[in-house]
Amino acid sequence: MNMKLPLAGLLVGVSVTALAAASLTESTFTEIIKDAKVVAATTKSATPAQTNEVFRVPDLVRTGPDSRVEMTAPDNTITRIGANTVFTFEPLERTIQLKKGSILFHAPAGAGGGSIKYHGTAAAVLGTTIICTVLPDGSFKTLVLEGQGQVTLRAGWAVTLNAGEMLIVRPDGNGFGPVMIFGLEDLVSRLQLVNGFSHPLSSLPLIAAAIQQQNQQIAAGNLGPITSWEVAGKGFGTSAGNGQANGLPPFLDLRNLGRESVSPSSPAQP
């Protein structure tokens, strides 16, 4: 974890990196589970989302109870949306505006990264995978599944999170809670935004490598207290079973993924 003072240069650097890449203004529905609707920005009318349909700004996506959606951008940026979620992309930027609910965001290395915003708070990624959710009290929670993410308050204060770290921003958007460590293997194996789709998440090999690295740190006694998966998973769809009969669950086993040697990803440099 690394905390930074509000510096104009830092914010400009993030903006320049995002603008240099292709804008994230459209994405194709690649999987829809149960109920998802596209809400037109002009008429506010809602129509059922369709697989292979292209979603474009400034419309909204809205999911119902027990529903999930995966969207894939032309540069292979993946956005997965949980139940009871409302979000849209910002025009001319690689930014998601999360109104409520939960979201998984993965920007491949070299795609230009991206960020998830909620009421002035931003969670940014560069070639990594994060999940965010708006809690019932209006708090904004961010967890990093692999690589690094940076959470920035509206005033400019920023905290960098590594894989297996989580942070909650207060409802007023003006302060952080403590950085907490969560067990990647315990949580990821239960997350519907990771394993609740018909095909693997493209960054699974990187997440699996991050799990292996964290497990080694735990075995060596190099990590502090670990937050339970129940606490870390609050606000996200999770399942009680974890399928961990022998080490990593099958869908995260690197041998099953055909990747015998994978290193955790590092964020791209501006």
C-alpha positions in Angstrom: 0.0 0.0 0.0 1.3 3.4 -0.9 -0.4 6.7 0.0 0.3 9.9 -1.9 -0.4 13.6 -1.4 -2.7 15.3 -3.8 -0.4 16.4 -6.7 -1.6 18.0 -9.9 1.2 16.2 -11.8 -0.1 12.8 -10.7 -3.7 13.6 -11.9 -2.4 14.9 -15.2 -0.3 11.9 -15.7 -3.3 9.5 -15.3 -5.4 11.6 -17.6 -2.7 11.7 -20.3 -2.3 7.9 -20.2 -6.1 7.4 -20.6 -6.5 9.9 -23.4 -3.6 8.5 -25.4 -5.5 5.2 -25.7 -8.7 4.4 -27.4 -11.7 5.9 -25.6 -13.9 3.4 -23.8 -17.2 4.6 -25.3 -18.7 1.3 -26.5 -18.6 -2.3 -25.6 -20.4 -5.5 -26.8 -22.6 -7.7 -24.6 -20.8 -11.0 -24.7 -22.9 -12.7 -22.0 -26.2 -11.9 -20.2 -27.5 -13.9 -17.3 -31.1 -13.2 -16.4 -32.2 -9.5 -16.5 -30.2 -6.7 -18.1 -31.6 -3.6 -19.8 -30.2 -0.6 -21.7 -31.7 2.7 -20.7 -31.7 5.3 -23.4 -30.2 8.6 -22.3 -32.6 10.7 -24.3 -35.9 9.0 -23.7 -35.2 7.1 -20.5 -36.9 4.1 -22.1 -35.5 0.7 -21.1 -35.1 -2.2 -23.6 -33.8 -5.7 -22.8 -30.1 -6.1 -23.6 -29.1 -8.6 -26.2 -26.0 -10.8 -26.6 -23.7 -9.4 -29.4 -25.5 -6.0 -29.1 -23.1 -3.0 -29.0 -23.7 -0.7 -26.1 -22.7 3.0 -26.5 -22.5 6.1 -24.4 -24.4 8.0 -23.0 -26.9 5.2 -22.4 -27.1 3.3 -19.1 -26.9 -0.5 -18.3 -29.2 -1.7 -15.5 -29.2 -5.3 -14.2 -31.9 -6.9 -12.1 -31.7 -9.3 -9.0 -29.5 -12.4 -9.4 -28.3 -11.1 -12.8 -24.9 -10.6 -14.3 -23.5 -9.2 -17.6 -20.2 -9.4 -19.4 -19.2 -6.7 -21.9 -16.1 -6.7 -24.1 -14.6 -3.6 -25.7 -12.8 -3.5 -29.1 -9.5 -3.5 -27.2 -10.5 -6.6 -25.1 -11.2 -4.5 -22.0 -13.6 -6.6 -19.9 -16.4 -5.2 -17.8 -18.5 -7.6 -15.7 -21.5 -6.2 -13.9 -23.2 -7.8 -10.9 -26.8 -7.8 -9.8 -28.8 -4.6 -9.2 -26.2 -2.4 -10.9 -26.5 0.8 -12.9 -23.5 2.1 -14.8 -22.4 3.9 -18.0 -19.2 4.8 -19.8 -18.0 8.5 -19.8 -17.8 10.0 -23.3 -14.2 10.5 -24.6 -12.6 8.8 -21.5 -11.7 5.3 -20.3 -14.0 5.8 -17.3 -17.0 3.9 -15.9 -19.6 5.8 -13.9 -20.9 3.4 -11.3 -24.3 4.6 -10.0 -24.9 1.6 -7.8 -24.1 -2.1 -7.5 -20.9 -4.0 -8.3 -18.5 -4.3 -11.2 -15.3 -6.1 -12.2 -13.0 -4.3 -14.6 -10.0 -5.7 -16.5 -7.9 -3.6 -18.9 -5.3 -5.6 -20.7 -1.7 -4.3 -20.5 -1.3 -1.7 -23.2 -5.0 -0.9 -23.5 -4.6 2.4 -21.7 -6.0 1.4 -18.3 -9.2 2.9 -17.1 -11.1 3.9 -13.9 -14.3 3.4 -12.1 -15.9 6.5 -10.6 -18.5 6.9 -7.9 -19.4 10.3 -6.5 -16.0 11.9 -7.1 -14.0 8.9 -6.0 -12.0 7.0 -8.7 -10.5 3.5 -8.7 -7.9 3.4 -11.5 -6.2 0.4 -13.2 -3.4 0.0 -15.6 -3.2 -3.6 -17.0 -4.8 -5.2 -14.0 -8.1 -6.5 -12.5 -10.1 -4.8 -9.8 -13.6 -5.1 -8.4 -15.7 -2.3 -6.9 -19.0 -2.0 -5.2 -21.3 0.6 -3.6 -22.3 -0.6 -0.2 -25.8 0.1 1.3 -24.5 3.1 3.3 -23.0 4.7 0.2 -19.4 3.7 0.9 -17.3 2.7 -2.1 -15.2 -0.5 -1.8 -12.3 -1.5 -4.1 -10.4 -4.8 -4.1 -7.5 -5.7 -6.3 -7.4 -9.2 -7.7 -4.1 -8.9 -9.6 -1.6 -6.2 -10.4 -2.2 -2.8 -8.8 -5.0 -0.3 -8.5 -5.1 3.3 -7.3 -8.0 4.8 -5.3 -8.2 8.6 -5.5 -10.5 10.9 -3.4 -12.2 13.9 -4.9 -9.6 16.1 -3.1 -6.7 14.2 -4.8 -5.5 12.0 -2.0 -4.5 8.6 -3.5 -3.7 5.2 -2.2 -2.1 2.4 -4.3 -3.4 -1.1 -3.6 -1.6 -4.3 -4.5 -3.2 -7.7 -5.2 -5.1 -9.0 -2.2 -5.6 -5.5 -0.7 -8.9 -3.7 -0.2 -10.0 -0.2 0.8 -13.3 1.4 1.6 -14.0 5.1 1.0 -16.4 6.9 3.3 -19.9 7.8 2.0 -18.9 11.5 1.8 -16.0 10.6 -0.4 -13.6 12.6 1.8 -11.7 9.9 3.6 -10.3 6.3 3.5 -10.7 3.5 5.9 -7.7 1.3 6.6 -6.1 -0.8 3.9 -7.0 -4.4 4.6 -5.6 -7.7 3.3 -8.1 -10.4 2.1 -7.4 -14.0 1.1 -7.4 -14.0 -2.7 -8.0 -17.8 -3.0 -10.8 -17.8 -0.5 -12.6 -14.9 -2.1 -11.9 -15.4 -5.8 -13.1 -19.0 -5.7 -16.5 -17.7 -4.5 -16.9 -14.5 -6.6 -19.7 -14.8 -9.2 -18.1 -11.9 -11.1 -15.1 -14.2 -11.7 -16.6 -17.7 -12.0 -20.3 -17.1 -12.6 -20.0 -17.0 -16.4 -19.9 -19.7 -19.1 -16.3 -18.9 -20.0 -13.1 -18.0 -18.1 -12.2 -14.4 -17.3 -9.3 -13.5 -19.6 -7.1 -12.4 -16.7 -7.5 -15.7 -14.8 -3.9 -16.8 -15.3 -2.7 -13.5 -13.7 -5.2 -13.9 -10.8 -4.0 -17.5 -10.3 -0.4 -16.3 -10.2 -1.3 -13.6 -7.7 -3.0 -16.3 -5.5 0.1 -18.5 -5.6 2.3 -15.5 -4.6 0.0 -14.6 -1.7 -0.2 -18.2 -0.5 3.6 -18.3 -0.4 3.6 -15.0 1.6 1.0 -16.5 4.0 3.0 -19.7 4.5 6.2 -17.7 5.2 4.3 -15.5 7.8 5.0 -12.3 5.8 1.4 -11.0 5.8 -0.6 -9.3 8.5 -4.1 -10.1 9.7 -6.3 -11.4 6.8 -9.9 -10.2 6.5 -12.4 -13.0 6.1 -13.9 -13.7 2.7 -17.4 -12.9 4.1 -16.3 -9.3 5.0 -14.3 -8.8 1.8 -17.1 -10.2 -0.3 -19.9 -8.0 1.2 -21.6 -6.2 -1.7 -20.5 -8.7 -4.3 -22.3 -11.9 -5.3 -20.6 -14.8 -3.6 -21.2 -18.5 -3.1 -20.6 -20.5 0.0 -18.7 -23.4 -1.6 -15.2 -22.9 -2.8 -14.3 -26.2 -4.5 -10.8 -26.3 -2.9 -10.3 -30.0 -2.5 -6.6 -29.8 -3.5 -5.0 -26.4 -3.4 -6.3 -24.0 -6.0 -9.9 -24.5 -7.2 -10.0 -26.2 -10.6 -10.9 -23.1 -12.6 -7.8 -21.3 -11.2 -5.4 -24.2 -11.5 -2.6 -23.0 -13.9 -2.3 -26.4 -15.4 -6.0 -26.4 -16.4 -5.4 -23.0 -17.9 -2.5 -24.3 -20.0 -0.1 -21.8 -18.4 2.5 -23.6 -16.4 4.5 -20.5 -15.7 2.8 -17.1 -15.2 3.9 -14.1 -13.3 1.6 -11.6 -11.7 1.1 -8.5 -13.8 2.6 -5.2 -13.1 0.9 -1.9 -14.0 2.0 -0.3 -17.2 4.0 2.9 -16.8 2.8 6.2 -18.3 
